[in-house]
């Protein structure tokens, strides 16, 4: 006798704890307010009524790293700013994720000099890269959707479950 016969028409749903935790993590991400350059304008635009990041549970950008679990690095990171970025990342609650928004955050962009970090992945681990100079709000939303898919594949110990190939 299976669960379907025992439960009958009671409307009981069975799932794993991992699935429920990953669903809640992906639908309740709180981004850290961290705009460094022109990409920050596009990040602010993604909060507007036209694009509406609140449909992903991101109504408010947090000003405190202790209340955030998603850092969107929008713009170029200077060598002076790199320790601040790392300190903010370390103060964020676990599990935490990072999106590198724009070419400057991903690889230094057109600023190939000693003063700019050539990719924020030298400072913090990056989960999703959003390309563009500056990327449109649609690109940031696509990056957030990709991050949600990545979080859905996570195991509770923090490792990533490989997607099933069909």
N, C-alpha and C positions, 0 to 999 in steps of 0.2 A: 504494500500500500504506500503510495507516494504522498508527498505533501499536499498535492492538489486534492486528493480524495479526503484527507484529514481536515484541511482548511475549508473546503467547500467554497461557498460564495461570499466569504467574509472580506474579501478585498485585501488579503495579506500579501505584502510584497517582500520578497527575500532578496538580499544582496550581501555583498561582503562589506566589512568595516572599511577596508581600503577604498572601495568605490565611493562610499558615503563621505569619507574624509577628503578624498581628492575632489569630489564635487563641491563640497563646502569651501575648500581652499581656492578653487578656481573661480567660484562665483562671489567671493568676498575679499578680493585683493584690494589693498589700500595703498595707492601710490604715494611716494615721497615727493614733495614739492621740490624739484631740483632742476631748474632750467639755467643753462649756462650761456646760451647764445641764441642765434636766430631760430633754431629748432624749437626753442621754448614757446615761440609765438604759435607755431603749428600745434604744439602739445596743448596749449591753452585753447586753440581753436577746436580741438577734438572734444573739449568739454562743453562746447556750445550746443545750442538747440539743433543745429543742422546735423551734427554727428552723434551727440548724446552718449557719452561714455557711461552715464548712469544706468544704462540697460545692462551693463556688465557688473554692476555693483560698485562702481567707482565714482560715486557722487562727489566726493571731497578729496582733494589732494591734501595729504597730511603735512604739517610743518615740522612735526617731531619724528625723528627716526624710530623712536620707541613705539609709535603707533602705526608704523608702516611695514609692509612686507614686500613691496615692489618699488625698486628704484628705476626710474626712467631717466637715464643720463642723456639730456637733450643739448647737444652742442659740444664745443671743443673743451678739453680739459687741459689747463696749463699745469706746468710742473709745480707751481705754488699751490694749486688747487687739489692736486692728487692726494696729498695726505688727508685733506678734509673729506674728500670723497671716500677714502678708505675708512676714516673714523666714523662717518655716517653709516657706511655699510656695516661696520662691526657693531654699531648700536642698534641696528634693526633687529626685529624679532625673527626667530627661526620658525619655519622655513622662509627663506627670502630669495627673491629673484631680481634679475637686472635685465633691463632692455637698453641697448645702445641705440639711440635714435639719431640718425644722420651720419653722413660720411665722416665728419670730424670726430664723433664719438667712436666710430668703428675703426678708423685707420688714420686719423689726423687730418683727413681731407686735403685741402690745398695748402695747409699750413705745415710744410715739411721743414721744420726748424727745431732748434734746441729748446724752445720755450713751451712747445705743445707736446703732450703725450700722444704718441702715435698709436692710438687705440686704447680705450678705457679698460680693455682686458689685461693690460699691464698692471692695473691697480686692483680691479675687482673681477670676479668671474662673471662672464656675460652669458645669459641664456638665449636671448633672441637679438639679432641685429636687424634694424630697420634701415634700409638703404634710401638715399636721396639727399639732395642738398638744396633746401631743406625738404624733408619728406612731407608729403601731404598728410592731413589727418586720417585719411583712409588707409594710408600705409601704416600708421601707428596702430590703428584699430586692427588691421590684419596681423601685425606683430603681437598684439594682445591676444587675438584668437589663437595664434600659433603657440603662445605661452600657455594658454588654457589647455590646449591639446597636450602639451608637454607635461603639465601638472596632472592631467588625467591619467598619464602613463606611469606616474611615480609610485614607488612602493613606500610603505610606511617608514622604512629605514632610510629613506632619502635617495636611494638609487632609482634609476630610470628603467621602467619595464619596456622592453623592446616591442614595437608594434607588430601585430600579427600580419604577415603578408598573405594575401589571398590570391 
